[in-house]
Amino acid sequence: MGNSSAKLLIVGLAPGLHGANASGRPFTGDASGDLLFASLFAYGFASQPQSRSLSDGMQLIDCRVTNAVKCLPPQNHPDPDEVNTCNTFLRGEIKGVPSAGAVLALGGIAHRAVIKALELRQADYPFAHAAHYLLQDGRRLFSSYHPSRYNLHTGKLTAACFERVLEKIREAL
């Protein structure tokens, strides 16, 4: 979803059963998309604060959203083989990010998939919420806890914490 040469690429985990798997668009119609799209709208990356269907008029602005895994995984938790199988597709999407652009990985699995796609050493780029890495090619990698309903309800992530990550990205771009 979004322009393939956008300055910001957001990488989620995988299509959600009631979200992208049903709607055909990442985070659309999904509870995880509620915080994501509201925050993207607040920082000028989306035309509206929510997305419920393919026909809702949502437009991303210099932003693209994809997933580390392309198919709905069992129990919403992809196994390493699924991540490895889909990594070639992710590598191609990352290549579209311009040299001064940024990648935002949502969650540890997405973060590690991005590092793998970039052929970097995992140990050099550990996952942490609000982590920010300047890559050798001039692109930046940001990471956040996934904006899942579970992470929000347990307090692992708050809207304010997530928005601070997007604020850093907006400043960097």
N, C-alpha and C positions, 0 to 999 in steps of 0.2 A: 504494500500500500504506500503510495507516494512516488515522487519522482526518483528515478534510479540514480541521478547525479546529485541528490540533495546533500547538503552539508552535514546533516545529522541523520545517522542510521540508528534506530532503536532495535535491539535484538531481545525478543522475549524467549520464553521457554519452548512452547509448542502450542498448536491450536487448542483452545478450550472446547469442551464438549458443547456447551451452550453459547459459546462465543464464535470464534473464527471457524470452527468445524461446522457450525450451523449457518453462519452468515457469509462465509467465504472471505472475510477480511479480518486481519489480526486485531484482537481486542474489541471488535465490534459486537455489541450485544452481551458482553462479558462483564462481570463485576470488576475484574481487574482493569478493564478499560475505563471505568468511571473515574478513578483517580488519574490514570494516564492521560486521557483526553482533556479533562478539566485542567490539568497542569500544563499540557501542551498549549491549550488555548490561552491560559494566563501568561505564558511566555512567548506568544506570537508564532507558535509552530502549528497551530490548527485553527480552522475557520469557525469552529463552534466547540462548546465544552463537553458534548457527549455524542456518542455514535451508537445507534441501535440497529441499523440495517444498511444494506448497500445503497439504498435509495434515500438516505437521510441528508444528503448534501454535504457530508464531511469532506473537507479538503485539507490536506496537510500542506504546510508552507515550509519549503526548504527542509523537509523532514520525510523520512521513509521508515516504515515499521515492518519488521519481518520476525521470523522465529528461528531458533537454532535447529529445531526439528520440524519437519514439514507435515507430519501426520499425527493424528491424535494418538498419544501413547496410552497404554493401559494404566489405570489409576493415576493418570495425569503425571506420570513420572517416567520419562524416557530412559531406556537402558543405554549403556555406552555404545552398543552397536548402532542404535538409531542415531545417536549424535554423530558417530563417525560416518555413517552412510550419508547424512545430510550436510556434512561439513563442506563438501565441494560446492554445494549451492550457496552456502553462507559465505565462503571465500569469494565467490563471484560477486555477491552483493556488496561485500566490504570493498572490493576493488573499485566500485563505483563512487565511493566516498572520496571527494577531492582531498588533496594533500593538506589543506588547512581545516579539514572537517573533523567530525567527532563521531564516535560510536558509543552508544550507551547500552551496556549489558544489564539486563534485568534479572538478577539472581545469579547464584554461583554456577549453575550448569550453563547458562548462556554466556557468562564471563569466560569460563574455561573453553567453551566452543569457539568464542572469538579468538582467544589466545592460540588455540590449535589452528584455526583458519589462517591466522597471520604467521604461523610457523614460528612462534616465539616460545621461550621456555616458561612453563607454568610457574616455576619457582621465582622467576623474576617479576611476575605480575600477579601477586596473590589477590584473591577476591576479598573485598571489604566494602561495606556500604560507604558511599561517597568517595571511593578511591578514584584517583585521577592520575593517569599516566600520559606523558608526552612520548609518543612513539618516534622512532628514528626517521620515519618518512614525513614527519610534520603533523600527522593526524594525532588526535587525542582519544584515549579510551577512558570512559567514565563508567563506574559501576554503582548499582543501587540494589537494595533488596527489591524483590519482585513486588509490584503493587497489588498483590493478591488479597482477597478478602481475609484469608487466614492471617497474613502478616499484619493487616490493619487491625483486626479484632484482637490479636494477641499483643498489640503494641510494639511489635518488632519494627514496624514502620509506621510513621505518621504522615499525614498530608504535608505538614510543614517540613519534615525531613526530606521527603521526596522532592518537594518544590525547591529546596535549597540546592539539590543536585542539578535540577534544570536551570536554576539561576546561574550556577557556575558554568554550565554549558553555554548559556546565552552570552555570558561575559566572554568566554573563550572564543566564541564564533564572531 
